[in-house]
Every structure is written in C-alpha cells, then in structure tokens.
C-alpha cells in the first residue's frame, strides 16, 4: 500500500482517485473545491488544506489539473508540493498541458532534486470511472516501472512513450489525429 498525494479532483481526477482507493492505497487529497475533497474523504481519503499538506509523507504525488500554470503553482508555488515532498518520492503529472511547460516543470523539479514524469491520459471520464484509461507514460524505464502498479489501477493500457516529457507529446499527436478524423468524417 502506497501513500499517494492526489491533487486535482475534477471530472477525471475524482474517479481516478477512487480507483486508487479501491486498489488499497492511502490517499491524501487536495483540490480548490472543498466539496470535491469532502467526496473523497467520505470514500476513505484524507483531506488536506494545501498541496504541501497532501505531499507530506507521500511516496507518489499525482496531479490532474486543467493547465500548466496550475500544475506549476501546485508543485513550486507557496504551500506547494516541494515544500514537504521527500526526495525519494515520484511526481506524476497526468494533466494535458503544453509540452514545453512539462519540460520546464520536469527540469525545475530535477534542479530541486525531485523525480517527475508525465502520464497524460486518453479516453473519457466514463473510462476514468471504470479504470480503463489509455496512459501515455513519459519517463525513464525505472520511473515507469515504479509507477506501473498505480497507473494500472486507473487505466488498462500503458504506452511507454519515451523519456520524461514524451507522454504529453504523444497525447498531443493522439488528439490531433482524433480531431482530424472527426473533421474528415464530418465532411
């Protein structure tokens, strides 16, 4: 059983968190929506007042946020994850953000002595509920193997996309192909 900080309990993050709880892990959760936190507390998670509180004692930190600025604030800002994160923990950003922002965050975390990978997801919120997301892992082989047991509770297909920062690049290509096929079908 791992101790996991999960930050971002929206349409995707909430069911992903629930699947980690069902897998027997201990969750410390944070979201700007207290109602979202309360829902996870009712399911067995520990609610936290800040990202720093969520990261305290965590072996893994998972972020699922709407944009890169929020991921940066949660990791590096005031009361951010890095204020309390252990140096042997692994940060896994599952958000869909700009690849250059991902690169910047991974480099900043490495400069501070932290390990970070990106694992954006494919498919829909229905698949988040059933734990059948497509997981596009950008990380070292060691990071991917370390994260695999947790990731496979949230998804049923894991693609090792390459080193850190490559998961988001594969996700952007995947999104482009989907949009192009939809446009073609509409014609």
N, C-alpha and C positions, 0 to 999 in steps of 0.2 A: 504494500500500500504506500503510495507516494503522497506527499503533501504538495498540493498544487495551488498556486495563486491563479485565479481566472479573473481577468479584467475585461469587461465589456459583455453585458448580459442582455443583449438585444435579441432580435429575431433569430439570429444564428447562434449567438453565444449562449443564450439560455438553454436551448436543447442540447448543445454540445456539452455544457457543464453538467446537465442532468445525466448524460451518458457516462461521464467520468465518475459521478457519484454512484451510479448503478454498478460501475466496474469496481467499486470498493475503495476508491481513493478519497482522501480527505481534501476538501476544497475550502479555500479562503477566498472569498469573492468580493469584488468591488465594482460598482457602477455608479454613474451620477444619478441614476433613478433608484431611489430608496425602495420603491415598490418592486423593482427587479431584484434587488438584493434580498428583500423580505421573502420573495417567492423561492429563492434558492435556500435561504435559511430554513424555511418550512420543510424543504426536501432533505435537509441534513447538512448543509454547508455552514461555514462560519462567516458572518457578515463583517466587513471591515470598513473603516471610515475613510481610508486613503489607500492609494496604491502601495505606499510604503508599508502600511499595516498588513496588507494582503501578502506582500512578498516576504515578510518576516518569517524565517524558518522554512520557506518553501524550497523544494528541490527543483521545481519547474514553475515558470511563470508563462501563462498563455494570455496573449492579448488578441481580442477580436473587436476591432474598433473601426469606425466609418472612414477615417482619413489619417494620413501620415502625421499631421500636426498633433492630433490627439495621442497617437502612439508615442511620439517624441515627448510630449508633456507627461504622459503616464510613466515612461521609463526614466527620463532625465530631469523632469521639472521638479518644482517644490513639492515635497512629500511624495516624490516619485519612487519607483521600484528600486533604483540604485542606492537609495538612502539606507536600505536594510537588507538588500539581497546578498546572499552568501556567494562567494566567488566560485564555488563548485556547482552552483545552480545553472540550469539551462533555460534561456528565454526563447519562447517560440511565438513569433508574431504570425497570426493566422488571418490578419486583415488583408484586404485588397487595397494596396496603396501604390504610389508611383515607385517604380523600381529604383530610381536614383535616391529617393527618400529611404528606401530599405537599405541601400548601400551605405548611406550616411549614418543610419542608426546602428547597423552592424559594426561599422568602423568605430563609431563613438563608444559603443559598448566594449569592443575589444581594447580600445585605449584605456578604458577603466578597469580592464581585467575580467570582463564578463563574456560568457559564451552565448551567442544568439544565432538563431536560424529562422528562416521564413517558411511557412507552410500554409499558403493561401488555399482556399477550398473551392471546389467546383460543385455544381448541382444546386439544389434549392433548400429552402427551410424545411420542406417535408422530409428530405433526406437527412437533414440535421437531426430531426426528431428520431428517425429510425436508425441513425448511426451508419448511414450508407453514403457519406460524402466522398468525393474524389479529393485526395490530399496530394498536393504538389510540393514536395519537400525540397527546399533549397538549403543544403547544409553539408557538412563533412560526413563521410560514411559513419564516423563514430557518433556524431550528433543524431543522425537519422536512426541508427540502431538504438541509441539510448531512448529516443522519443517514441519509437515504433509501438511499444505496448500501449501507451496513452493514445497515440494517434489512431490506432486501430479500434479503439472504443468509440471514436467519433466518425470514422469512415470505413469503407470496405475495400478501397483501392488506394494504394500508396505508390506514387511515382517519385522515384529519386531523380529530381530534375537537374542535379549538379550541385556545385558548391553554394555557399551562402549567397543569397540574392537571386538565385536562378529560379526558385519556385515561383516568384512573382512574375518573372519574365515569361515562363511557360503559361501562367494564368492569363496574362495579357494576350498572348498568342491564341490561347483557347477561346477567350472572349471575342477576339477579332473574328476568328473562324465561325463562331456561333452567330455573330451579328451578320457576317457576310452571307452565310447560308440562309438566315431568316430573310434578308433583303432579296436574295435570289428567289427564294420560294414565293415571296410576295409578288414578284414580277410575273 
